[in-house]
Amino acid sequence: MINLKGKSVLITGGSKGIGRETARMFVESGARVTITGRSAEDLVKTRKELETSSSSILSVVADVSREEDCRRTVDTVIAEMGSIDVLINNAGMSARGLCSESSIELYQTLVGINFLGPVMMSRLCLKEIQRNKGSIVFISTLAALKGIPGLSHYSSSKMPLTAFSESIRGELKKDGVHISIIYVGFTGNDPDKTIYDSQGNRVPLKRSKNNLTQQDVASAVVRAVLGRKEIITLSVLGKLAAFFYRFFPRLSELVLTKQALKSPQYEE
Ligand SMILES: NC(=O)c1ccc[n+]([C@@H]2O[C@H](COP(=O)([O-])OP(=O)(O)OC[C@H]3O[C@@H](n4cnc5c(N)ncnc54)[C@H](OP(=O)(O)O)[C@@H]3O)[C@@H](O)[C@H]2O)c1
């Protein structure tokens, strides 16, 4: 177990939702936290909300799908904080829509944010994290354990994180680097959360059934870093889904398809 006091923790997409709650928990643990996001306004709001008299938060306006933004983020954190011990690849966007109705640009956008973003951030932070024998955490989803009808873009953009995390875990073990991936299920969202529709417009997410709170996910992230846990599948329901996807793939497909046709907005 490591002590988080004074550690430099960089959280992409830390201005809202799960990222904001994760930032809050790291701040409470004594870490020095940096948050990123595209909206400067949301970053300022979150910084004001989370800062205490003894801990200030660094925020960087950056789009994780743009390499120059990723590079500027990492350079800024090193200049301001002096190091990076932990990278939480949390920034992500979801989408709804059948493959036949979805634009190719939507696939490119989601792959850019959900997969290439974490790859670029991880590569740019690598030297720092190797030097500090630190952690890289990937926030994935149950929709990356099995392709979900109506979410082909989202599932396909998150699934490669599994391969990437497994590959680099093998490459970096000798350096004492900890790689973690967390599969998250239905989580309570900010009321103003948006997702992309099939044409790439940002629309509100309407969903009422959730099994996890943002705090549940945030504490799993902290637990993963402290315990150097490699894989976490969240909630009993999530573990059950993972079991069914693996051992009863046909039955799972039938159930998921029925559910998707009933409501295209049912899963993350
Ligand atoms: N909520 C769920 O039910 C659920 C379930 C499974 C997995 N997850 C995963 O958990 C993570 C967080 O989800 P959430 O529900 O907390 O989402 P959220 O409330 O929509 O927050 C997303 C965060 O990521 C940032 N972001 C989005 N696109 C970005 C980009 N291109 N560059 C930089 N920052 C970007 C957002 O800020 P800006 O918009 O200002 O950029 C925001 O800070 C995501 O990876 C998601 O896939 C969520």
The ligand as a MOL file (V3000), in Angstrom:
LIG
                    3D

  0  0  0     0  0            999 V3000
M  V30 BEGIN CTAB
M  V30 COUNTS 48 52 0 0 0
M  V30 BEGIN ATOM
M  V30 1 N -21.7040 7.2820 -15.8650 0
M  V30 2 C -21.7710 6.0120 -16.1560 0
M  V30 3 O -22.8330 5.3800 -16.0260 0
M  V30 4 C -20.5470 5.2780 -16.6440 0
M  V30 5 C -20.6110 3.8820 -16.7800 0
M  V30 6 C -19.4900 3.2220 -17.2540 0
M  V30 7 C -18.3210 3.9120 -17.5670 0
M  V30 8 N -18.2920 5.2640 -17.4310 0 CHG=1
M  V30 9 C -17.0560 5.9580 -17.8070 0
M  V30 10 O -16.6490 6.7980 -16.7430 0
M  V30 11 C -15.9830 7.9500 -17.2640 0
M  V30 12 C -16.6220 9.2020 -16.6990 0
M  V30 13 O -17.9870 9.1990 -17.0590 0
M  V30 14 P -19.0240 10.2300 -16.4190 0
M  V30 15 O -20.3540 9.5810 -16.4170 0
M  V30 16 O -18.4960 10.7880 -15.1680 0 CHG=-1
M  V30 17 O -19.0430 11.3420 -17.5840 0
M  V30 18 P -19.4470 12.8840 -17.5360 0
M  V30 19 O -20.2380 13.2100 -16.3350 0
M  V30 20 O -20.0180 13.1720 -18.8850 0
M  V30 21 O -18.0260 13.5940 -17.4030 0
M  V30 22 C -17.0730 13.3850 -18.4020 0
M  V30 23 C -15.8400 14.1730 -18.0690 0
M  V30 24 O -14.9030 13.9750 -19.1300 0
M  V30 25 C -14.6230 15.2310 -19.7590 0
M  V30 26 N -14.4280 15.0160 -21.1910 0
M  V30 27 C -15.2810 14.5150 -22.1010 0
M  V30 28 N -14.7240 14.5020 -23.3010 0
M  V30 29 C -13.4720 15.0040 -23.1500 0
M  V30 30 C -12.4100 15.2670 -24.0450 0
M  V30 31 N -12.4990 15.0400 -25.3640 0
M  V30 32 N -11.2670 15.7830 -23.5360 0
M  V30 33 C -11.1460 16.0670 -22.2230 0
M  V30 34 N -12.1280 15.8510 -21.3360 0
M  V30 35 C -13.2760 15.3340 -21.8090 0
M  V30 36 C -15.8340 16.1140 -19.4390 0
M  V30 37 O -15.5450 17.5010 -19.4890 0
M  V30 38 P -15.8280 18.3650 -20.8410 0
M  V30 39 O -17.1560 17.9470 -21.3760 0
M  V30 40 O -15.7670 19.8020 -20.3810 0
M  V30 41 O -14.7000 18.0380 -21.7560 0
M  V30 42 C -16.0970 15.6630 -17.9950 0
M  V30 43 O -15.2060 16.2700 -17.1150 0
M  V30 44 C -16.0660 7.8520 -18.7780 0
M  V30 45 O -14.8720 7.3180 -19.2870 0
M  V30 46 C -17.2140 6.8810 -19.0070 0
M  V30 47 O -17.1100 6.2090 -20.2130 0
M  V30 48 C -19.3840 5.9730 -16.9850 0
M  V30 END ATOM
M  V30 BEGIN BOND
M  V30 1 1 1 2
M  V30 2 2 2 3
M  V30 3 1 2 4
M  V30 4 1 4 5
M  V30 5 2 4 48
M  V30 6 2 5 6
M  V30 7 1 6 7
M  V30 8 2 7 8
M  V30 9 1 8 9
M  V30 10 1 8 48
M  V30 11 1 9 10
M  V30 12 1 9 46
M  V30 13 1 10 11
M  V30 14 1 11 12
M  V30 15 1 11 44
M  V30 16 1 12 13
M  V30 17 1 13 14
M  V30 18 2 14 15
M  V30 19 1 14 16
M  V30 20 1 14 17
M  V30 21 1 17 18
M  V30 22 2 18 19
M  V30 23 1 18 20
M  V30 24 1 18 21
M  V30 25 1 21 22
M  V30 26 1 22 23
M  V30 27 1 23 24
M  V30 28 1 23 42
M  V30 29 1 24 25
M  V30 30 1 25 26
M  V30 31 1 25 36
M  V30 32 1 26 27
M  V30 33 1 26 35
M  V30 34 2 27 28
M  V30 35 1 28 29
M  V30 36 1 29 30
M  V30 37 2 29 35
M  V30 38 1 30 31
M  V30 39 2 30 32
M  V30 40 1 32 33
M  V30 41 2 33 34
M  V30 42 1 34 35
M  V30 43 1 36 37
M  V30 44 1 36 42
M  V30 45 1 37 38
M  V30 46 2 38 39
M  V30 47 1 38 40
M  V30 48 1 38 41
M  V30 49 1 42 43
M  V30 50 1 44 45
M  V30 51 1 44 46
M  V30 52 1 46 47
M  V30 END BOND
M  V30 END CTAB
M  END
